[in-house]
């Protein structure tokens, strides 16, 4: 965007200036991410690599280099072609592959430490549900975050750090599988307070250990909002996994007004399966994803709305055949819905309160073929892939970008 002289004088750096020039700036137009002096809208994607028949125990990064390069050569150009400039990856990916993906394909990585979301090992025993008030847990997680900062500092292609993955939902259940969220109890509030306090300590420690990248936390929607406002004052970015249907409603405004932070949608989207008709529905999936991205762009700095949107990471690039039940039926593309969400009208029945409509194994914007003998597979893009390819052709920071031009651009996207 063009800035007046006054705008430049008022420019406020609210994060850390880095060697690569990755920082967050704020002026009267809003908040934005700037990389090497250029405004950077995060057109991101939740990306992973799990061949059919495997689950979360599989790691691409433990395969021979030739297999890793072949897998990346198959998928990164597809991401490039649709305008993706960043992917979300969890800890476990070696820094050399973050650099490789950036240098070979021009795609950044948001590096995600789960921060005890799926349990952790304490005194040689596995704790499935993390107690963030436990001194042992606090010491372990803080040490892991510090070591992460030391190891990945100055990695080319590392865009920012993300701590957690909707850990507030993990306060309610032990399983990594998504479920309907129970009612908040006094016990969960006490546990949440300890968790958010530790999140903030980890943010401060990580920014001290590696001041070269912004740090975000990942919350499930705005659950425990009062505690977040009270306890998480030092994060650079508020990240959220948010599934509200076609609109994020008041999320932009609440994060700006209550936290004074930019918002980043770390997960959002729709599944591609109609739980009522019991068949694939690519059109509805594309409809919801396009609508979400329209709001993300409309609320970017300079657009005249809330002005604190940094972008998002669509969920997700390819189907996860292991997501339902996690450890069996890995060769089956399950159509069992795991949770219920009224924001997705195409397969939601309000009257049937027990009927679930969100199909965990069908969130990919690409379908997945069976793997070959090397464990490599091909993807088949769905309608959402091609719709998002058109979405990302729009630059909300372009010189002629306005709300009217966003409206005009999105009105021409068909699916």
N, C-alpha and C positions, 0 to 999 in steps of 0.2 A: 504494500500500500504506500501511497505518497504521504509524507509527513510535512507539516508546516514547520517553520523554524521553531515556533513555540512548542510544538510536539516533541521535537528533538531535545529541547531544553528540559522538558518535563519527563523525558524518558527515564524510567526507573527500573533498575535491575533488581528483581525480587528473588532471583536465585543466584547461582554462582557463575562467574565468568570462567571459562575453561580454555585449555590449550587449543582445542578444536573449535572453540567459539560456540559451544552449545549452552544456551542460556534462556531464561524466561524474562521477558520484558513486559512492562506495563506502562501505558500512557492513557490519555483520556479516551482513546478508542477501544481500549480493553487490554487483554492479556494474550500473549502469543509465545510460541517457541521459535527461537531464531538459531539457525545453524550456519556457521561461517558467514555471518552477516546477511543471510537470506531468511525471510519469513518461511516457516516450515509447518505446513498443515500435515498432521500425521494421518496418512491414508494407510492404516495398518491392517494386519491380518493375524489372527491366532493360527499359528502354523505348527504342525508336528508331522512325524513320519511313523506310522504304525501299520505295517502290512496286515492284511486280513489274517486272522489266526493268532495274532499277538495281542498283548495288552500293555498296561503301564509298566510292566517289568522289562519290556523291550527298549533298547536304546540304539538309535542310529549311530551315535557317536562311538559305540563300542565295536562297530563293524570295520572291516579293512578300509583304508583310505579310498580305494578304487570304487567301493560300493557307496561310500558317502558322497563322493564326487558325482557318481552316476545318478544317485537320488536327487541331489541338488540340481544337476543339469536338466533333470526332467521337470522339476517343479518351480525353480526360481524364475525361469523365463516366462512361465505362465503368470506368475505374480507380477513380473515386470510389465507384461503386456496389458494387464488390467490396471496399472498405475499404482500398485502397492509400493510404498517406500520404506516400510518398517514391518518387522514381524515380532511377535511375542514368543520368547523362548524361555524355558525354565532352566534353573541352574543344573549343571551337568553337561552343558555344551562347552567344550573347550574354547578358550579365547581365540585359538588359531582359526576355528571355523566361523566365529563371528567376523573376524577379519577377512576371511576368504569370501564369505557371502557378500560382504560390503565391497570388497575390491573387485570381485568377479561380476557381481550383479547390481551393485549400487543400492543394496537394500540394508538398512540399519536393523539393529536388534534392540528391543526392550528386554533387558535381562531380569528375570523374575525369580526371586527367592521365595519359596512357599511359606516360610516363617512358621513352621509347625502345623500348617493347615491339615496335613494328612497323617499327623502323628510324628513321633520321633523316638530315637533310641536313648533311654536313660539307664545308666548303670547296667548295661547289657540286657535290658528288658525293654520291649516295645510298648510305648504308651500310645494307644490309638487316638485318644482325645487329649489334646494339649492343655495343660493347666498353666496359664501364663503367670500365675502368682507364685509358682514353685521356684525357689531360688536356683535349683539345678537347671530348670528350663530357661530361666532368664540368662544364666551364665552361658549355657550352650548356644542359644540363639544369637546372643550378642557377639559371641566369639566367632560364630559362623559368618555373620554379617561383616565383621571386621576383616576376616580372612578373605571374604569375597571382594571387598573393596581393594585390599592390597593386591590381590591376584589379577583383577580385571581393570585396574586403573590404567588409563591411557590406551585401552584397546581400540584400534581403529574400527569404526562401525558400531560401537556401543553408543546407543542414543541416550538411554536413561536406565535407572534402576527402578524396579517395582518390587515392593515387599508385600507378600501375602497373596491370597486368592480367595476373596470373600470369606476370610477366616471367621467373621462374625456368624456365618451360618454353621461353621464347624463347632460352635459352642453348643449346638443343639443335638448333633448326632455324630456318631463315630465313623460312619461309612463315607467314602469319597463320592458315592453316587448321589446325585441331586434328588432331593425330596421336597415335599411341601413343608414350609417353615412353620413350626409350632408357635404358640403364643409366647411372648416374652414373659419370663418369670423374674422374681427378685434375685434368684440364684444366677440366672443368665446375665443379669445386669452387673452383679458383682464380678463375675468372671470376665465380662466384656470390659469393665473399667480397667482391670489389671492388664488385659490384652492391649488396649489402646495406649495405656501408659508405656508399655514395653515397645509398642510400635514407634512411639515418639522417641524413646531412648535410642532405638536402633537407627532411626532416621538421622538423629544428631551424630551418632557415632559414624555412620556411613559417610555422611557429608564431610566429617572431619578426616576420615581415612582416605576418601577419594572425593576431593572437591571439584573434580572435572566433569561431573555429570549431575543432572537433577535427580531427585529421589521422589518417588510417588508411593503411596500405599494403595492397596486394592480392597475395597469394601464391597459387600453385597448390597446393592442399591444404597439407600440412605438409612438403613437399619442401625439403631443406636446413635442417631444423629446428635443428640445432646451431648453424649459422651465424646464423640469425635470432635465437636466444637471445643469442648473443655480440655481434652487431653492431647489432641494432635495438631499443635500449632506450628510445628517446625517442618512439616513436609512441604516440598515445593509444588506438588501437584496432587489433587485429589483424584484417584482412579476409582472407577466403579464398574462392576459387572451389573448391567441393568437390562432387564427384560420387562418392558412396560407396554409392548405392542408397538403401534405405529408412531407414538410420541413419547418423548422423555418428560413431558409435562413441565413441572416446575424445577427440574433438577439444576439447570443452568443458573437460574436466579438464586436458589437456595445456597448453592456452593459459593457464588459470588458474594451474596449479602451476608451470609452467616460465617463463612470461612475466610473470605477475601482471597480465594485461590482459584486457579484455572482448573477446569474439569477435563478429564480424559476418560473416555469410555473404553475400558480394558476388555470388556466383552459385551456384545449385544447381537441381536439378529433373530432369526426364526428357523425352525426346523422345516424340512421339505416333505413332511408326511402328514396327511389328513387322517387324524385318528377317528373321525366319524365315518368317512367313506372308505377308510382302510386302504388307501392308495397314495402314491406319491403325488405331491402338489407343488410343482416348481414355481408356478405363477404366484401363489400366495407368499412363498418364501421371498421371492424377489420384491414383491410389493412392500413388505415390511422393512426389508433392508434398505431399499431406496428411500422410503419415508424417513427412516432413522438418519441416513446420511444427509438428507436435505436439512434437517434440523441442526445437525452438527455444523454444516457450512453456514447456515443462517445466523448462528450464534458465535461465529468467529469474530475476532477483533476487527473493527472497522465496518461491520455490516449494519450497525445501528440497533441491534437487539442487545442481548446480555453481554456479549463480547468476551467471554472467557473460555470458549471451546477450543481445545488444542487438537481435536481430532478423535480418532477411535481405532479399535482393532476389531474388525468383524469376526464373529464367531460362526463358523470356522472354515478353514480351507477345504478339508476333506472329511468325509464321514468317519466316525469312530465306532467301528463294529464291536468294540469291547465295552462300551460305556454302560450298557444295561447289564447289571449283575457282576460286571467286572472280570470275573475269572472263569466263566464257562459259556458255552454257546459262542465261542469266539469266531467260528466259521459261519455263523448265522447273522444275517442283518435283521436284528430284532425290531419288531414294530410295537413293542410294549411301551406305553407312555409312562413316564416316571413321575411327573408332577402336573399340577393344574394351574393354568394361567388365563384369566379372562381377557387379557390384552390382545390375544390372538383369536379373533372372532371366527376365523374360517373353520375351526374344528372344536369350538368351545360351546358346551351346552350349560347355560346358567342353572337350569332346573335340576340337572343331575350333579349334585355336589360331590359325589364320589368318583365321577368320571374324569380321568386325567387326559391331557391333550398334548403334552410336550414330550416329543420323542427324541431322547438323548442321542441315538445312533444316526440321526438324520439331519444334523445341523450343517453338514458340509455344503459349500457352494459348488463342490465337485463330488461326483460319485467315484467310487474306488473299484478298480479291477482286482482280481486275484493276483497274488505275487508269482513271479517266476522262481526258478530254482535258487536265484541269488537273493531272493527276498525283495526284489524291485517290482514296482507295479505302475500302471498307467492310471491317469485320472480322466474322467469324463465330465467336463464343465456343465453345470446346470444353467438355467436361465438367469439365476442370480449372478453368476460369474459375468455374463455379458452385460447385464444391467449395471453392475458395479464398475465394469470397464468404462461405460459411458459416464457414470457418476464422477469418476476420478479424472475425467478430462477437464472438469471445471476447476479453476484455481480461485478459491475465495480470497486470496491475497493479490490477485491480478489487478492491474490498473483500472480496468473497466468493471470490476466485480461490484455488483449491487444486489439488493434483495430482489429487484425486478429481473436482473440477469440470471440469478439462481432459479427463480420461478420459471423463466423461459427455458433454461437449460433442462431442468427436471421434467417439464411438461412434454418434452420431446422423447423422453426415455420410455421405450416400450419393452414389454416382457411377456 
